[in-house]
Amino acid sequence: MKYPFKAISIFTVLLLSAFNAFADPVAWIADGNGCKMANVYPQEGESVSWTGQCVNQFADGKGVLTWYLNGEVADVFDGELVQGWAQGMGRLIRKNGIYIGEWKDSLQDGTGTQHMYNNTWYQGQWKQGKPHGQGKVKTLEGKVFSGTWNEGVFVGEEEFDNRS
């Protein structure tokens, strides 16, 4: 049975828009101590706090990076920063879900799992903040399938796997 491509595309758009609102090029943001970190999606009214080390004015090492929007907690990243960039393994907690996996240049890159609070999820390969490569998804309807993603868009044939 084929899953309608339109439904998969809509799910993809919702999944990506929840975690990757495209914005201006990379900027730097500093906490109250002047420690800087990359801000790949800058927004008006943002501020940050960092619990890890600051080396040469850049967040560096393991710590917790909390993002605030107009004074309210928006996101919490728990992981490794290297010269202000999220690199390696990390966990990002947002109001609509959690991503746990690999990071490169402050974007999801490598293997990771994104669980949304509406009980949907994507598990698989990521590249530059988008699902890319082999992955598995659970839809709002509860169907689980695997297939290939290209820059956040599902491509190719899907295989149902309702054991997961």
Contacts in CASP RR format, 6 or more apart in sequence:
PFRMAT RR
TARGET T0000
AUTHOR 0000-0000-0000
METHOD contacts of the structure
MODEL  1
MKYPFKAISIFTVLLLSAFNAFADPVAWIADGNGCKMANVYPQEGESVSW
TGQCVNQFADGKGVLTWYLNGEVADVFDGELVQGWAQGMGRLIRKNGIYI
GEWKDSLQDGTGTQHMYNNTWYQGQWKQGKPHGQGKVKTLEGKVFSGTWN
EGVFVGEEEFDNRS
1 160 0 8 1.000
2 158 0 8 1.000
3 139 0 8 1.000
3 143 0 8 1.000
3 145 0 8 1.000
3 158 0 8 1.000
3 160 0 8 1.000
5 154 0 8 1.000
7 139 0 8 1.000
8 139 0 8 1.000
8 154 0 8 1.000
8 158 0 8 1.000
9 153 0 8 1.000
9 154 0 8 1.000
11 120 0 8 1.000
11 137 0 8 1.000
11 139 0 8 1.000
11 140 0 8 1.000
12 131 0 8 1.000
12 149 0 8 1.000
12 152 0 8 1.000
12 153 0 8 1.000
12 154 0 8 1.000
15 114 0 8 1.000
15 116 0 8 1.000
15 120 0 8 1.000
15 122 0 8 1.000
15 131 0 8 1.000
15 137 0 8 1.000
16 130 0 8 1.000
16 131 0 8 1.000
16 152 0 8 1.000
18 94 0 8 1.000
18 96 0 8 1.000
18 97 0 8 1.000
18 116 0 8 1.000
19 92 0 8 1.000
19 94 0 8 1.000
19 99 0 8 1.000
19 108 0 8 1.000
19 114 0 8 1.000
19 129 0 8 1.000
20 41 0 8 1.000
20 129 0 8 1.000
20 130 0 8 1.000
21 41 0 8 1.000
22 41 0 8 1.000
23 40 0 8 1.000
23 41 0 8 1.000
23 42 0 8 1.000
23 43 0 8 1.000
24 41 0 8 1.000
24 42 0 8 1.000
26 38 0 8 1.000
26 39 0 8 1.000
26 40 0 8 1.000
26 106 0 8 1.000
27 38 0 8 1.000
27 39 0 8 1.000
27 42 0 8 1.000
28 36 0 8 1.000
28 37 0 8 1.000
28 38 0 8 1.000
28 39 0 8 1.000
29 36 0 8 1.000
29 37 0 8 1.000
29 39 0 8 1.000
29 42 0 8 1.000
29 46 0 8 1.000
29 47 0 8 1.000
29 48 0 8 1.000
30 36 0 8 1.000
30 37 0 8 1.000
30 48 0 8 1.000
30 57 0 8 1.000
31 37 0 8 1.000
31 47 0 8 1.000
31 48 0 8 1.000
31 49 0 8 1.000
31 50 0 8 1.000
31 59 0 8 1.000
32 49 0 8 1.000
33 50 0 8 1.000
33 54 0 8 1.000
34 54 0 8 1.000
34 57 0 8 1.000
35 50 0 8 1.000
35 54 0 8 1.000
35 57 0 8 1.000
35 58 0 8 1.000
35 59 0 8 1.000
36 57 0 8 1.000
36 58 0 8 1.000
36 59 0 8 1.000
36 84 0 8 1.000
37 48 0 8 1.000
37 50 0 8 1.000
37 58 0 8 1.000
37 59 0 8 1.000
37 65 0 8 1.000
37 81 0 8 1.000
37 84 0 8 1.000
37 85 0 8 1.000
37 106 0 8 1.000
38 84 0 8 1.000
38 85 0 8 1.000
38 86 0 8 1.000
38 105 0 8 1.000
38 106 0 8 1.000
39 46 0 8 1.000
40 105 0 8 1.000
40 106 0 8 1.000
40 107 0 8 1.000
43 69 0 8 1.000
45 69 0 8 1.000
45 70 0 8 1.000
45 71 0 8 1.000
46 67 0 8 1.000
46 68 0 8 1.000
46 69 0 8 1.000
46 74 0 8 1.000
47 67 0 8 1.000
47 68 0 8 1.000
47 71 0 8 1.000
48 65 0 8 1.000
48 66 0 8 1.000
48 67 0 8 1.000
48 68 0 8 1.000
49 65 0 8 1.000
49 66 0 8 1.000
49 68 0 8 1.000
50 59 0 8 1.000
50 63 0 8 1.000
50 64 0 8 1.000
50 65 0 8 1.000
50 66 0 8 1.000
50 81 0 8 1.000
51 63 0 8 1.000
51 64 0 8 1.000
51 65 0 8 1.000
52 59 0 8 1.000
52 60 0 8 1.000
52 61 0 8 1.000
52 62 0 8 1.000
52 63 0 8 1.000
52 64 0 8 1.000
52 81 0 8 1.000
53 59 0 8 1.000
53 60 0 8 1.000
53 61 0 8 1.000
54 60 0 8 1.000
55 83 0 8 1.000
56 83 0 8 1.000
58 81 0 8 1.000
58 83 0 8 1.000
58 84 0 8 1.000
59 65 0 8 1.000
59 81 0 8 1.000
59 84 0 8 1.000
60 81 0 8 1.000
60 82 0 8 1.000
60 83 0 8 1.000
60 84 0 8 1.000
61 80 0 8 1.000
61 81 0 8 1.000
61 82 0 8 1.000
62 79 0 8 1.000
62 80 0 8 1.000
63 78 0 8 1.000
63 79 0 8 1.000
63 80 0 8 1.000
63 81 0 8 1.000
64 76 0 8 1.000
64 77 0 8 1.000
64 78 0 8 1.000
64 79 0 8 1.000
65 76 0 8 1.000
65 77 0 8 1.000
65 78 0 8 1.000
65 79 0 8 1.000
65 81 0 8 1.000
65 86 0 8 1.000
66 73 0 8 1.000
66 75 0 8 1.000
66 76 0 8 1.000
66 77 0 8 1.000
67 73 0 8 1.000
67 74 0 8 1.000
67 75 0 8 1.000
67 76 0 8 1.000
67 77 0 8 1.000
68 74 0 8 1.000
74 94 0 8 1.000
74 95 0 8 1.000
75 92 0 8 1.000
75 93 0 8 1.000
75 94 0 8 1.000
76 92 0 8 1.000
76 93 0 8 1.000
77 86 0 8 1.000
77 90 0 8 1.000
77 91 0 8 1.000
77 92 0 8 1.000
77 93 0 8 1.000
78 90 0 8 1.000
78 91 0 8 1.000
78 93 0 8 1.000
79 86 0 8 1.000
79 88 0 8 1.000
79 89 0 8 1.000
79 90 0 8 1.000
79 91 0 8 1.000
80 86 0 8 1.000
80 87 0 8 1.000
80 88 0 8 1.000
80 89 0 8 1.000
80 90 0 8 1.000
80 103 0 8 1.000
81 87 0 8 1.000
84 106 0 8 1.000
85 105 0 8 1.000
85 106 0 8 1.000
86 103 0 8 1.000
86 105 0 8 1.000
86 106 0 8 1.000
86 107 0 8 1.000
87 103 0 8 1.000
87 104 0 8 1.000
87 105 0 8 1.000
88 102 0 8 1.000
88 103 0 8 1.000
88 104 0 8 1.000
89 101 0 8 1.000
89 102 0 8 1.000
89 103 0 8 1.000
90 100 0 8 1.000
90 101 0 8 1.000
90 102 0 8 1.000
90 103 0 8 1.000
91 98 0 8 1.000
91 99 0 8 1.000
91 100 0 8 1.000
91 101 0 8 1.000
92 98 0 8 1.000
92 99 0 8 1.000
92 100 0 8 1.000
96 116 0 8 1.000
96 117 0 8 1.000
96 118 0 8 1.000
97 114 0 8 1.000
97 115 0 8 1.000
97 116 0 8 1.000
97 117 0 8 1.000
98 114 0 8 1.000
98 115 0 8 1.000
99 108 0 8 1.000
99 112 0 8 1.000
99 113 0 8 1.000
99 114 0 8 1.000
99 115 0 8 1.000
100 112 0 8 1.000
100 113 0 8 1.000
101 108 0 8 1.000
101 110 0 8 1.000
101 111 0 8 1.000
101 112 0 8 1.000
101 113 0 8 1.000
102 108 0 8 1.000
102 109 0 8 1.000
102 110 0 8 1.000
102 111 0 8 1.000
102 112 0 8 1.000
102 126 0 8 1.000
103 109 0 8 1.000
104 110 0 8 1.000
105 128 0 8 1.000
107 126 0 8 1.000
107 128 0 8 1.000
107 129 0 8 1.000
108 114 0 8 1.000
108 126 0 8 1.000
108 129 0 8 1.000
108 130 0 8 1.000
109 126 0 8 1.000
109 127 0 8 1.000
109 128 0 8 1.000
109 129 0 8 1.000
110 125 0 8 1.000
110 126 0 8 1.000
110 127 0 8 1.000
111 124 0 8 1.000
111 125 0 8 1.000
111 126 0 8 1.000
112 123 0 8 1.000
112 124 0 8 1.000
112 125 0 8 1.000
112 126 0 8 1.000
113 121 0 8 1.000
113 122 0 8 1.000
113 123 0 8 1.000
113 124 0 8 1.000
114 121 0 8 1.000
114 122 0 8 1.000
114 123 0 8 1.000
115 121 0 8 1.000
118 140 0 8 1.000
119 138 0 8 1.000
119 140 0 8 1.000
119 142 0 8 1.000
120 137 0 8 1.000
120 138 0 8 1.000
120 139 0 8 1.000
120 140 0 8 1.000
120 142 0 8 1.000
121 137 0 8 1.000
121 138 0 8 1.000
122 131 0 8 1.000
122 135 0 8 1.000
122 136 0 8 1.000
122 137 0 8 1.000
123 135 0 8 1.000
123 136 0 8 1.000
123 137 0 8 1.000
124 131 0 8 1.000
124 133 0 8 1.000
124 134 0 8 1.000
124 135 0 8 1.000
124 136 0 8 1.000
125 131 0 8 1.000
125 132 0 8 1.000
125 133 0 8 1.000
125 134 0 8 1.000
125 135 0 8 1.000
125 149 0 8 1.000
126 132 0 8 1.000
127 133 0 8 1.000
127 151 0 8 1.000
128 151 0 8 1.000
130 149 0 8 1.000
130 151 0 8 1.000
130 152 0 8 1.000
131 149 0 8 1.000
131 152 0 8 1.000
132 149 0 8 1.000
132 150 0 8 1.000
132 151 0 8 1.000
132 152 0 8 1.000
133 148 0 8 1.000
133 149 0 8 1.000
133 150 0 8 1.000
134 146 0 8 1.000
134 147 0 8 1.000
134 148 0 8 1.000
134 149 0 8 1.000
135 146 0 8 1.000
135 147 0 8 1.000
135 148 0 8 1.000
135 149 0 8 1.000
136 144 0 8 1.000
136 145 0 8 1.000
136 146 0 8 1.000
136 147 0 8 1.000
136 161 0 8 1.000
136 164 0 8 1.000
137 144 0 8 1.000
137 145 0 8 1.000
137 146 0 8 1.000
137 154 0 8 1.000
138 144 0 8 1.000
138 164 0 8 1.000
139 145 0 8 1.000
143 160 0 8 1.000
143 162 0 8 1.000
144 160 0 8 1.000
144 161 0 8 1.000
144 162 0 8 1.000
144 163 0 8 1.000
144 164 0 8 1.000
145 158 0 8 1.000
145 159 0 8 1.000
145 160 0 8 1.000
145 161 0 8 1.000
146 158 0 8 1.000
146 159 0 8 1.000
146 161 0 8 1.000
147 154 0 8 1.000
147 156 0 8 1.000
147 157 0 8 1.000
147 158 0 8 1.000
147 159 0 8 1.000
148 154 0 8 1.000
148 155 0 8 1.000
148 156 0 8 1.000
149 155 0 8 1.000
END
